[in-house]
Amino acid sequence: MILASRFGLPVSTTHVSVGAISGIGLLNGTANRSLLGGILASWLLTLPVAAATGAFVYTLLRLFPLV
């Protein structure tokens, strides 16, 4: 959140909430680290997977136009 604030990057309410709750859990030792790893992986993979899916659909529509 600090980097997002510093550089003016958009972040969702979900990212802020999960980040804050995770930070508190890590500090007091109650966080489920495997769950946090899954959350982090999903955050990191969302953009590249969305881009690849968009490129794939674009290619399909260019090869097989609907109209």
Backbone as JSON, one array per atom type, in Angstrom:
{
  "sequence": "MILASRFGLPVSTTHVSVGAISGIGLLNGTANRSLLGGILASWLLTLPVAAATGAFVYTLLRLFPLV",
  "N": [[0.82, -1.18, 0.0], [2.02, 1.16, 0.65], [3.8, 1.63, -1.46], [1.96, 1.88, -3.54], [0.62, 4.19, -2.73], [2.7, 6.01, -2.75], [3.44, 6.13, -5.47], [1.08, 6.74, -6.7], [-0.59, 4.67, -7.58], [-3.44, 2.72, -8.52], [-5.39, 0.89, -6.16], [-7.44, -1.76, -5.0], [-10.22, -1.87, -2.68], [-10.36, -4.37, -1.56], [-7.71, -5.3, -1.79], [-6.44, -3.52, -0.03], [-7.76, -4.08, 2.42], [-7.26, -6.88, 2.8], [-4.49, -6.8, 2.79], [-3.96, -5.24, 5.07], [-5.13, -6.79, 7.15], [-3.66, -9.14, 6.84], [-1.08, -8.2, 7.4], [-1.33, -7.53, 10.11], [-1.86, -10.08, 11.12], [0.55, -11.37, 10.48], [2.32, -9.96, 12.09], [1.43, -10.53, 14.72], [1.59, -13.25, 14.72], [-0.51, -14.99, 14.04], [-1.26, -15.49, 11.47], [-2.19, -17.47, 8.66], [0.13, -18.81, 6.85], [0.3, -20.32, 4.46], [-2.15, -19.81, 3.27], [-1.88, -17.05, 2.87], [0.19, -17.12, 1.02], [-1.13, -18.22, -1.18], [-2.97, -16.17, -1.72], [-1.22, -14.07, -2.39], [0.0, -15.19, -4.67], [-2.24, -15.32, -6.38], [-2.77, -12.59, -6.68], [-0.47, -11.78, -8.04], [-0.6, -13.26, -10.39], [-2.94, -12.53, -11.69], [-3.0, -10.28, -13.54], [-1.14, -11.04, -15.73], [-2.4, -13.43, -16.6], [-4.94, -12.5, -17.35], [-4.18, -10.81, -19.46], [-3.06, -12.67, -21.26], [-5.32, -14.25, -21.79], [-7.0, -12.34, -22.99], [-5.46, -11.76, -25.29], [-5.54, -14.24, -26.55], [-8.32, -14.57, -27.08], [-8.68, -12.34, -28.74], [-7.06, -13.11, -30.92], [-8.44, -15.41, -31.77], [-10.86, -14.22, -32.57], [-9.96, -12.64, -34.65], [-9.13, -14.58, -36.47], [-11.47, -16.06, -36.86], [-13.94, -14.39, -37.55], [-17.0, -13.11, -36.15], [-18.9, -11.79, -37.59]],
  "CA": [[0.0, 0.0, 0.0], [2.91, 2.31, 0.71], [4.27, 1.88, -2.82], [0.83, 2.38, -4.33], [0.38, 5.58, -2.34], [3.85, 6.83, -3.17], [3.46, 6.31, -6.92], [-0.26, 7.05, -7.19], [-1.16, 3.51, -8.27], [-4.76, 2.35, -7.99], [-5.53, -0.38, -5.45], [-8.84, -1.99, -4.62], [-10.53, -1.96, -1.26], [-10.02, -5.73, -1.16], [-6.26, -5.35, -1.59], [-6.12, -2.77, 1.18], [-8.27, -4.81, 3.57], [-6.52, -8.12, 2.98], [-3.13, -6.43, 3.15], [-3.94, -4.79, 6.47], [-5.42, -7.93, 8.03], [-2.51, -10.04, 6.74], [0.02, -7.58, 8.13], [-1.58, -7.7, 11.55], [-1.69, -11.5, 11.41], [1.98, -11.69, 10.44], [2.98, -9.35, 13.25], [1.11, -11.2, 15.99], [1.85, -14.68, 14.57], [-1.72, -15.79, 13.84], [-1.57, -15.59, 10.04], [-2.01, -18.75, 7.97], [1.1, -18.44, 5.81], [-0.01, -20.96, 3.18], [-3.26, -19.05, 2.69], [-1.33, -15.78, 2.39], [0.93, -17.42, -0.2], [-2.12, -18.36, -2.25], [-3.49, -14.84, -2.03], [-0.16, -13.35, -3.09], [0.13, -15.78, -6.01], [-3.38, -14.91, -7.2], [-2.58, -11.18, -7.02], [0.61, -11.65, -9.02], [-0.94, -13.93, -11.64], [-4.17, -12.02, -12.29], [-2.76, -9.44, -14.71], [-0.63, -11.78, -16.88], [-3.4, -14.38, -17.1], [-5.96, -11.71, -18.05], [-3.59, -10.35, -20.72], [-2.95, -13.83, -22.16], [-6.67, -14.61, -22.2], [-7.43, -11.33, -23.95], [-4.73, -11.96, -26.55], [-6.07, -15.47, -27.16], [-9.66, -14.27, -27.61], [-8.48, -11.42, -29.86], [-6.55, -13.9, -32.04], [-9.53, -16.23, -32.26], [-11.83, -13.38, -33.28], [-9.34, -12.2, -35.91], [-9.11, -15.72, -37.37], [-12.82, -16.5, -37.11], [-14.84, -13.26, -37.2], [-18.39, -13.46, -35.93], [-19.75, -11.12, -38.59]],
  "C": [[0.87, 1.26, 0.0], [3.42, 2.65, -0.68], [3.15, 2.43, -3.7], [0.55, 3.83, -4.01], [1.48, 6.49, -2.86], [3.82, 7.14, -4.66], [2.09, 6.58, -7.52], [-0.9, 5.91, -7.95], [-2.52, 3.16, -7.68], [-4.71, 1.0, -7.28], [-6.99, -0.52, -5.04], [-9.0, -2.02, -3.11], [-10.17, -3.35, -0.74], [-8.52, -5.86, -0.9], [-5.86, -4.66, -0.29], [-6.55, -3.55, 2.42], [-7.48, -6.08, 3.84], [-5.08, -7.83, 3.37], [-3.02, -6.02, 4.6], [-4.15, -5.96, 7.43], [-4.25, -8.92, 8.01], [-1.32, -9.49, 7.51], [-0.12, -7.73, 9.63], [-1.36, -9.16, 11.94], [-0.23, -11.93, 11.4], [2.7, -11.14, 11.66], [2.67, -10.09, 14.55], [1.21, -12.73, 15.9], [0.64, -15.55, 14.35], [-2.06, -16.01, 12.37], [-1.32, -17.01, 9.53], [-1.13, -18.46, 6.75], [0.8, -19.11, 4.47], [-1.18, -20.25, 2.49], [-2.77, -17.72, 2.13], [-0.52, -15.99, 1.12], [0.0, -17.57, -1.39], [-2.7, -17.03, -2.68], [-2.46, -14.04, -2.83], [0.02, -13.87, -4.51], [-1.02, -15.34, -6.92], [-3.27, -13.44, -7.6], [-1.53, -11.02, -8.11], [0.24, -12.24, -10.38], [-2.14, -13.33, -12.36], [-3.9, -11.23, -13.57], [-2.19, -10.21, -15.9], [-1.64, -12.77, -17.46], [-4.51, -13.65, -17.85], [-5.44, -11.23, -19.41], [-3.49, -11.51, -21.72], [-4.32, -14.27, -22.66], [-7.21, -13.62, -23.22], [-6.76, -11.48, -25.3], [-5.25, -13.19, -27.29], [-7.43, -15.22, -27.8], [-9.56, -13.34, -28.81], [-8.02, -12.2, -31.1], [-7.65, -14.78, -32.63], [-10.53, -15.42, -33.07], [-11.26, -12.83, -34.59], [-9.35, -13.34, -36.93], [-10.52, -16.15, -37.78], [-13.8, -15.41, -36.72], [-16.3, -13.73, -37.06], [-19.31, -12.86, -36.97], [-19.04, -11.09, -39.91]]
}
